[in-house]
Amino acid sequence: MAELAATLSVVAETGFPRLREVVAVSQGVGRSAEEDRLAFDLEVIIAGLQQRLAAGRPA
């Protein structure tokens, strides 16, 4: 998430609004319980995809 936040910081503020929301939620900005769950789910999915890629298996 830190890399994504850094990348978004150099893009126009109107670009990628949904990705900006995901980053904000992952950083705990204005989170609700539902958003906490979404952030957790996304982290699990991303971690799983990273493991598959590291093992040389297609995502």
DSSP file (Angstrom, degrees, kcal/mol; ACC not computed):
  #  RESIDUE AA STRUCTURE BP1 BP2  ACC     N-H-->O    O-->H-N    N-H-->O    O-->H-N    TCO  KAPPA ALPHA  PHI   PSI    X-CA   Y-CA   Z-CA
    1    1 A M     >        0   0    0      0, 0.0     4,-2.9     0, 0.0     5,-0.2   0.000 360.0 360.0 360.0 -35.1    0.0    0.0    0.0
    2    2 A A  H  >  +     0   0    0      1,-0.2     4,-2.3     2,-0.2     5,-0.1   0.904 360.0  48.4 -62.1 -40.1    2.9    2.4    0.7
    3    3 A E  H  > S+     0   0    0      2,-0.2     4,-2.2     1,-0.2    -1,-0.2   0.896 112.0  49.1 -66.6 -39.6    4.2    2.0   -2.8
    4    4 A L  H  > S+     0   0    0      2,-0.2     4,-2.7     1,-0.2    -2,-0.2   0.918 110.9  49.9 -65.0 -43.6    0.7    2.6   -4.2
    5    5 A A  H  X S+     0   0    0     -4,-2.9     4,-1.4     1,-0.2    -2,-0.2   0.901 110.7  50.1 -61.7 -40.8    0.3    5.7   -2.1
    6    6 A A  H  < S+     0   0    0     -4,-2.3     4,-0.5    -5,-0.2    -1,-0.2   0.906 111.5  48.4 -64.5 -41.2    3.7    7.0   -3.2
    7    7 A T  H >< S+     0   0    0     -4,-2.2     3,-1.3     1,-0.2     4,-0.3   0.920 110.6  50.5 -64.8 -44.2    2.7    6.4   -6.9
    8    8 A L  H >< S+     0   0    0     -4,-2.7     3,-1.1     1,-0.3    -1,-0.2   0.769  98.4  68.4 -66.0 -24.5   -0.6    8.2   -6.4
    9    9 A S  T 3< S+     0   0    0     -4,-1.4    -1,-0.3     1,-0.2    -2,-0.2   0.721 101.9  45.8 -68.9 -18.9    1.1   11.1   -4.8
   10   10 A V  T <  S+     0   0    0     -3,-1.3     2,-0.3    -4,-0.5    -1,-0.2   0.393  99.8  84.6-102.8   2.7    2.7   12.0   -8.1
   11   11 A V  S <  S-     0   0    0     -3,-1.1     4,-0.0    -4,-0.3     0, 0.0  -0.761  98.0 -83.5-101.6 149.8   -0.5   11.6  -10.2
   12   12 A A    >   -     0   0    0     -2,-0.3     3,-2.3     1,-0.2    -1,-0.1  -0.185  40.7-118.3 -50.3 141.5   -3.1   14.4  -10.6
   13   13 A E  T 3  S+     0   0    0      1,-0.3    -1,-0.2    -4,-0.1     7,-0.1   0.671 113.5  57.5 -62.0 -16.9   -5.4   14.4   -7.6
   14   14 A T  T 3  S+     0   0    0      2,-0.0    -1,-0.3     3,-0.0     2,-0.3   0.570  88.3  99.0 -88.5  -8.8   -8.4   13.7   -9.9
   15   15 A G  S <  S-     0   0    0     -3,-2.3     5,-0.1     1,-0.2    -4,-0.1  -0.583  89.8  -0.2 -83.2 140.8   -6.8   10.5  -11.2
   16   16 A F     >  +     0   0    0     -2,-0.3     4,-2.1     3,-0.1    -1,-0.2   0.913  67.1 176.9  55.8  56.6   -7.7    7.0   -9.9
   17   17 A P  H  > S+     0   0    0      0, 0.0     4,-1.7     0, 0.0     5,-0.1   0.865  77.1  50.2 -60.5 -37.7  -10.3    8.1   -7.3
   18   18 A R  H  > S+     0   0    0      2,-0.2     4,-2.2     1,-0.2     5,-0.1   0.905 109.6  50.5 -69.6 -40.1  -11.2    4.5   -6.3
   19   19 A L  H  > S+     0   0    0      1,-0.2     4,-2.4     2,-0.2    -1,-0.2   0.892 108.3  53.8 -62.6 -37.7   -7.6    3.6   -5.8
   20   20 A R  H  X S+     0   0    0     -4,-2.1     4,-2.5     1,-0.2    -1,-0.2   0.884 107.4  51.1 -62.9 -38.2   -7.2    6.6   -3.6
   21   21 A E  H  X S+     0   0    0     -4,-1.7     4,-2.7     2,-0.2    -2,-0.2   0.915 108.7  50.9 -64.4 -42.8  -10.1    5.5   -1.5
   22   22 A V  H  X S+     0   0    0     -4,-2.2     4,-2.4     2,-0.2    -2,-0.2   0.917 111.7  47.4 -61.3 -43.4   -8.6    2.0   -1.1
   23   23 A V  H  X S+     0   0    0     -4,-2.4     4,-1.5     2,-0.2    -2,-0.2   0.927 112.0  50.0 -63.7 -44.6   -5.3    3.6    0.1
   24   24 A A  H  <>S+     0   0    0     -4,-2.5     5,-2.6     1,-0.2     3,-0.3   0.920 111.8  47.9 -60.4 -44.0   -7.1    5.9    2.5
   25   25 A V  H ><5S+     0   0    0     -4,-2.7     3,-1.6     1,-0.2    -1,-0.2   0.909 109.2  53.1 -63.3 -41.9   -9.1    3.0    3.9
   26   26 A S  H 3<5S+     0   0    0     -4,-2.4    -1,-0.2     1,-0.3    -2,-0.2   0.777 108.7  51.0 -66.3 -23.9   -5.9    1.0    4.3
   27   27 A Q  T 3<5S-     0   0    0     -4,-1.5    -1,-0.3    -3,-0.3    -2,-0.2   0.374 119.9-110.8 -93.2   3.4   -4.3    3.9    6.2
   28   28 A G  T X 5 +     0   0    0     -3,-1.6     2,-0.8     1,-0.2     3,-0.6   0.667  61.0 156.2  81.5  16.8   -7.3    4.1    8.5
   29   29 A V  T 3 <S-     0   0    0     -5,-2.6    -1,-0.2     1,-0.2    -2,-0.1  -0.688  77.9 -23.4 -81.5 112.8   -8.7    7.4    7.3
   30   30 A G  T 3  S+     0   0    0     -2,-0.8    -1,-0.2     1,-0.2     2,-0.2   0.844  90.8 178.2  59.6  39.2  -12.4    7.6    8.1
   31   31 A R    <   -     0   0    0     -3,-0.6     2,-0.2    -7,-0.1    -1,-0.2  -0.482  17.3-164.3 -78.8 141.8  -12.9    3.8    8.3
   32   32 A S     >  -     0   0    0     -2,-0.2     4,-2.4     1,-0.0     5,-0.2  -0.657  41.5 -99.3-106.1 173.2  -16.1    2.1    9.1
   33   33 A A  H  > S+     0   0    0     -2,-0.2     4,-1.9     1,-0.2     5,-0.1   0.885 126.1  52.4 -60.8 -37.8  -16.4   -1.5   10.2
   34   34 A E  H  > S+     0   0    0      1,-0.2     4,-2.1     2,-0.2    -1,-0.2   0.898 109.4  48.3 -65.2 -40.8  -17.4   -2.4    6.6
   35   35 A E  H  > S+     0   0    0      2,-0.2     4,-2.7     1,-0.2    -2,-0.2   0.860 107.4  56.1 -69.0 -35.3  -14.4   -0.6    5.2
   36   36 A D  H  X S+     0   0    0     -4,-2.4     4,-2.3     2,-0.2    -2,-0.2   0.920 108.5  48.1 -59.3 -43.1  -12.1   -2.3    7.7
   37   37 A R  H  X S+     0   0    0     -4,-1.9     4,-2.8     2,-0.2    -2,-0.2   0.909 110.9  50.1 -65.2 -42.8  -13.4   -5.6    6.3
   38   38 A L  H  X S+     0   0    0     -4,-2.1     4,-2.7     2,-0.2     5,-0.2   0.926 110.6  49.9 -60.6 -45.9  -12.9   -4.6    2.7
   39   39 A A  H  X S+     0   0    0     -4,-2.7     4,-2.2     1,-0.2    -2,-0.2   0.919 112.4  47.4 -60.5 -43.9   -9.3   -3.5    3.5
   40   40 A F  H  X S+     0   0    0     -4,-2.3     4,-2.3     2,-0.2    -2,-0.2   0.934 111.8  50.1 -62.4 -46.5   -8.6   -6.8    5.2
   41   41 A D  H  X S+     0   0    0     -4,-2.8     4,-2.4     1,-0.2    -2,-0.2   0.907 110.9  49.2 -59.6 -42.8  -10.1   -8.8    2.3
   42   42 A L  H  X S+     0   0    0     -4,-2.7     4,-2.8     1,-0.2    -1,-0.2   0.898 109.5  51.9 -64.3 -40.2   -8.0   -6.8   -0.2
   43   43 A E  H  X S+     0   0    0     -4,-2.2     4,-2.5    -5,-0.2    -2,-0.2   0.905 110.5  48.6 -62.6 -41.3   -4.8   -7.4    1.8
   44   44 A V  H  X S+     0   0    0     -4,-2.3     4,-2.3     2,-0.2    -2,-0.2   0.925 112.9  47.5 -64.5 -45.0   -5.5  -11.2    1.9
   45   45 A I  H  X S+     0   0    0     -4,-2.4     4,-2.4     2,-0.2    -2,-0.2   0.932 113.6  47.3 -62.1 -47.0   -6.2  -11.3   -1.9
   46   46 A I  H  X S+     0   0    0     -4,-2.8     4,-2.5     1,-0.2    -2,-0.2   0.913 111.6  50.6 -63.0 -43.0   -3.1   -9.3   -2.7
   47   47 A A  H  X S+     0   0    0     -4,-2.5     4,-2.1    -5,-0.2    -1,-0.2   0.905 110.8  49.7 -61.8 -41.4   -0.9  -11.4   -0.4
   48   48 A G  H  X S+     0   0    0     -4,-2.3     4,-2.2     2,-0.2    -2,-0.2   0.910 111.0  48.4 -63.5 -42.9   -2.3  -14.6   -2.0
   49   49 A L  H  X S+     0   0    0     -4,-2.4     4,-2.5     1,-0.2    -2,-0.2   0.891 109.5  53.2 -64.7 -39.3   -1.6  -13.3   -5.5
   50   50 A Q  H  X S+     0   0    0     -4,-2.5     4,-2.4     1,-0.2    -1,-0.2   0.910 109.4  48.8 -62.3 -41.6    1.9  -12.3   -4.5
   51   51 A Q  H  X S+     0   0    0     -4,-2.1     4,-1.8     2,-0.2     6,-0.2   0.910 111.0  50.0 -64.4 -42.4    2.6  -15.8   -3.2
   52   52 A R  H  <>S+     0   0    0     -4,-2.2     5,-2.6     1,-0.2     4,-0.3   0.919 112.6  46.8 -63.1 -42.8    1.3  -17.3   -6.4
   53   53 A L  H ><5S+     0   0    0     -4,-2.5     3,-1.3     1,-0.2    -2,-0.2   0.904 110.5  52.3 -66.0 -40.8    3.5  -15.1   -8.5
   54   54 A A  H 3<5S+     0   0    0     -4,-2.4    -1,-0.2     1,-0.3    -2,-0.2   0.825 108.7  51.3 -63.8 -31.5    6.5  -15.8   -6.4
   55   55 A A  T 3<5S-     0   0    0     -4,-1.8    -1,-0.3    -5,-0.2    -2,-0.2   0.467 118.6-113.1 -84.8  -2.1    5.9  -19.5   -6.8
   56   56 A G  T < 5S+     0   0    0     -3,-1.3    -3,-0.2     1,-0.3    -2,-0.1   0.647  73.1 134.5  80.4  14.6    5.7  -19.1  -10.6
   57   57 A R      < -     0   0    0     -5,-2.6    -1,-0.3    -6,-0.2    -2,-0.1  -0.754  62.6-104.2 -96.2 145.1    2.1  -20.0  -10.8
   58   58 A P              0   0    0      0, 0.0    -1,-0.1     0, 0.0    -5,-0.0  -0.365 360.0 360.0 -66.2 145.4   -0.3  -17.9  -12.8
   59   59 A A              0   0    0     -2,-0.0    -6,-0.1    -6,-0.0    -7,-0.0   0.457 360.0 360.0 -77.9 360.0   -2.6  -15.6  -10.9
